[in-house]
Amino acid sequence: MAYEQIAYDVADGVLTITLDRPEQLNAFTGVMQQELIDACDRADADDGVRVIIVTGRGRGFCAGADLSGGPSTFDASDRGRPTDIAEYRDGGGQVTLRFFELKKPIIAAINGPAVGVGITMTLAMDIRLASEVARMGFVFARRGIVPEACSSWFLPRIVGISQAMEWVSTGRVFPAQEALAGRLVRSVHAPDDLLPAAHAIAREIADNTAPVSVALCRQLMWRGMVADHPMQAHMADSRGILSMGQSEDVKEGVASFLDKRKPDFKMSVARDLPDLFPFYRTPAFE
């Protein structure tokens, strides 16, 4: 796919996806939705990508849904979208579900305004950093609509139900420092320091860890959040210890530690990822 509304740049194992509609503050469209999903597919298939960073071009991260369609922006019947509840799917939700299923860690570098889907799309990312000029808002109630992008599942798990309800029910736009206090972001940075800080985390992952191990860690953490009982975590852990314990990566990891040298991990996420979750099923959309 040739991208029109995102940029896809890989350097030294780090993929930077840049939302690329700066004149519209990178407002979210159906085209951007499809391009983000395609970028995830491409990244998962590429062993040259170890970590993903998502940021925005210009002064905004993402201003939410593109409202250029006016009052009918969210009216599926006016946009030629399915109106049957069994067929209509929220585009932001399709993006966050794809982020959820990623095999690579993903970091949000929120460089400016991030409202509506501009902030909810980041909730399925693993780490969020913000510029001190960033402002965020779950503004749905102020537009007469409801939260989307699976945010009713993600947000309370990240910040707690009370903080989530305050932000969602008021719909107010709040500064980065409030996001930090509410544990929505891990850190706040001067604008020029934001991407270097995100890259420092990405480099720590890319330079020191085994790709297959990181992919499995991500699955264990995220899928563990939807497990019915810790026994399911024990089952997956046990499969992981058994499978990876016999692998060349583990032998290399131990040998490099004993030899006091940098490890050289060879296993491929695209080819060698074991299935730790034979009991896991993605629910059907109904």
Rosetta blueprint (number, residue, H / E / L):
1 M L
2 A L
3 Y L
4 E L
5 Q L
6 I E
7 A E
8 Y E
9 D E
10 V E
11 A E
12 D L
13 G L
14 V E
15 L E
16 T E
17 I E
18 T E
19 L E
20 D L
21 R L
22 P H
23 E H
24 Q H
25 L L
26 N L
27 A L
28 F E
29 T L
30 G H
31 V H
32 M H
33 Q H
34 Q H
35 E H
36 L H
37 I H
38 D H
39 A H
40 C H
41 D H
42 R H
43 A H
44 D H
45 A L
46 D L
47 D L
48 G L
49 V L
50 R L
51 V E
52 I E
53 I E
54 V E
55 T E
56 G E
57 R L
58 G L
59 R L
60 G L
61 F L
62 C E
63 A L
64 G L
65 A E
66 D L
67 L L
68 S L
69 G L
70 G H
71 P H
72 S H
73 T L
74 F L
75 D L
76 A H
77 S H
78 D H
79 R L
80 G L
81 R L
82 P L
83 T L
84 D L
85 I L
86 A L
87 E L
88 Y L
89 R L
90 D L
91 G H
92 G H
93 G H
94 Q H
95 V H
96 T H
97 L H
98 R H
99 F H
100 F H
101 E L
102 L L
103 K L
104 K L
105 P L
106 I E
107 I E
108 A E
109 A E
110 I E
111 N L
112 G L
113 P L
114 A E
115 V E
116 G L
117 V H
118 G H
119 I H
120 T H
121 M H
122 T H
123 L H
124 A H
125 M L
126 D L
127 I E
128 R E
129 L E
130 A E
131 S E
132 E L
133 V L
134 A L
135 R E
136 M E
137 G E
138 F L
139 V L
140 F H
141 A H
142 R H
143 R L
144 G L
145 I L
146 V L
147 P L
148 E L
149 A L
150 C L
151 S H
152 S H
153 W H
154 F H
155 L H
156 P H
157 R H
158 I H
159 V H
160 G L
161 I H
162 S H
163 Q H
164 A H
165 M H
166 E H
167 W H
168 V H
169 S H
170 T H
171 G L
172 R L
173 V E
174 F E
175 P E
176 A H
177 Q H
178 E H
179 A H
180 L H
181 A H
182 G L
183 R L
184 L L
185 V L
186 R L
187 S E
188 V E
189 H E
190 A L
191 P H
192 D H
193 D H
194 L H
195 L H
196 P H
197 A H
198 A H
199 H H
200 A H
201 I H
202 A H
203 R H
204 E H
205 I H
206 A H
207 D H
208 N H
209 T L
210 A L
211 P H
212 V H
213 S H
214 V H
215 A H
216 L H
217 C H
218 R H
219 Q H
220 L H
221 M H
222 W H
223 R H
224 G H
225 M L
226 V L
227 A L
228 D L
229 H L
230 P H
231 M H
232 Q H
233 A H
234 H H
235 M H
236 A H
237 D H
238 S H
239 R H
240 G H
241 I H
242 L H
243 S H
244 M H
245 G H
246 Q L
247 S L
248 E H
249 D H
250 V H
251 K H
252 E H
253 G H
254 V H
255 A H
256 S H
257 F H
258 L H
259 D H
260 K L
261 R L
262 K L
263 P L
264 D L
265 F L
266 K L
267 M L
268 S L
269 V H
270 A H
271 R H
272 D H
273 L L
274 P L
275 D L
276 L L
277 F L
278 P L
279 F L
280 Y L
281 R L
282 T L
283 P L
284 A L
285 F L
286 E L
